[in-house]
């Protein structure tokens, strides 16, 4: 049995997919980046709103809500991009080819 994060993977599955460990590390990094982006984005939005709050009065609960939503949106965006990179890595490790980018197709 091979340990992958918190779960264990059968040796046969790990042998069939040799890039599984690299993919798991990539996904872990993507999720950590997402969490850090949430914390940083929420803090930055809250701090910016507190500066603006001095000129325009607004209840604190709305300030916190807007900061959390801003951090969540930023976190989602970063996690989505990083997870797509991990998916591309997985496809490369499994097939040996980079995936084709749908946005760069040239129809002639």
C-alpha positions as CSV (number, residue, x, y, z in Angstrom):
1,X,0.0,0.0,0.0
2,X,1.2,3.5,-0.9
3,X,0.1,6.4,1.2
4,X,-1.3,9.3,-0.9
5,X,-2.3,12.2,1.3
6,X,-4.6,10.8,4.0
7,X,-5.6,7.7,2.1
8,X,-3.8,4.6,1.0
9,X,-3.6,3.5,-2.6
10,X,-3.1,-0.1,-3.6
11,X,0.3,-1.0,-5.0
12,X,-1.2,-2.2,-8.3
13,X,-2.8,1.1,-8.9
14,X,0.3,3.0,-7.9
15,X,2.3,0.8,-10.3
16,X,-0.1,1.4,-13.1
17,X,0.0,5.2,-12.6
18,X,3.6,6.1,-11.8
19,X,2.9,9.8,-11.9
20,X,0.3,9.6,-9.1
21,X,2.6,10.9,-6.5
22,X,3.6,14.0,-8.5
23,X,-0.1,14.7,-9.3
24,X,-1.0,14.5,-5.6
25,X,1.8,16.9,-4.7
26,X,0.7,19.3,-7.4
27,X,-2.9,19.2,-6.2
28,X,-1.8,19.8,-2.6
29,X,0.2,22.8,-3.7
30,X,-2.8,24.1,-5.7
31,X,-5.1,23.8,-2.6
32,X,-2.6,25.5,-0.3
33,X,-2.3,28.4,-2.8
34,X,-6.0,28.6,-2.8
35,X,-6.2,28.8,0.9
36,X,-3.4,31.4,1.1
37,X,-5.1,33.4,-1.6
38,X,-8.4,33.3,0.4
39,X,-6.6,34.6,3.6
40,X,-4.6,37.2,1.7
41,X,-7.5,38.4,-0.4
42,X,-9.9,38.6,2.5
43,X,-7.4,40.5,4.6
44,X,-6.5,42.9,1.8
45,X,-10.1,43.6,0.9
46,X,-11.0,44.1,4.6
47,X,-8.0,46.5,5.0
48,X,-8.9,48.4,1.9
49,X,-12.5,48.7,3.0
50,X,-11.5,50.0,6.4
51,X,-9.5,52.8,4.7
52,X,-12.6,53.6,2.5
53,X,-14.8,53.3,5.6
54,X,-13.3,56.4,7.1
55,X,-14.9,58.5,4.3
56,X,-18.1,56.5,3.7
57,X,-19.9,55.0,6.7
58,X,-20.9,51.3,6.2
59,X,-21.9,48.7,8.7
60,X,-19.0,46.4,9.8
61,X,-21.0,43.2,8.9
62,X,-21.2,44.3,5.2
63,X,-17.5,45.1,5.2
64,X,-16.7,41.6,6.5
65,X,-19.1,40.0,4.0
66,X,-17.7,41.8,1.0
67,X,-14.1,41.0,2.1
68,X,-15.0,37.3,2.5
69,X,-16.7,37.1,-0.9
70,X,-13.8,38.9,-2.5
71,X,-11.3,36.4,-0.9
72,X,-13.5,33.5,-2.0
73,X,-13.7,34.6,-5.6
74,X,-9.9,35.2,-5.7
75,X,-9.3,31.8,-4.1
76,X,-11.6,30.0,-6.5
77,X,-9.8,31.6,-9.5
78,X,-6.3,30.7,-8.3
79,X,-7.4,27.2,-7.3
80,X,-9.1,26.6,-10.7
81,X,-6.0,27.7,-12.6
82,X,-3.6,25.7,-10.5
83,X,-5.8,22.6,-10.7
84,X,-6.0,22.9,-14.5
85,X,-2.2,22.9,-14.5
86,X,-2.2,19.7,-12.4
87,X,-4.7,18.1,-14.8
88,X,-2.4,18.9,-17.7
89,X,0.5,17.4,-15.7
90,X,-1.5,14.3,-15.1
91,X,-2.3,13.9,-18.8
92,X,1.3,14.5,-19.7
93,X,2.5,11.9,-17.2
94,X,-0.1,9.3,-18.4
95,X,0.2,9.9,-22.2
96,X,3.5,11.6,-22.7
97,X,1.8,14.4,-24.6
98,X,0.8,17.8,-23.6
99,X,-3.0,18.4,-23.9
100,X,-4.2,20.5,-26.8
101,X,-5.4,23.9,-25.7
102,X,-8.9,24.5,-27.1
103,X,-8.4,28.3,-27.2
104,X,-5.4,28.1,-29.6
105,X,-6.9,25.9,-32.4
106,X,-6.3,27.4,-35.8
107,X,-8.8,26.5,-38.4
108,X,-7.4,27.0,-41.8
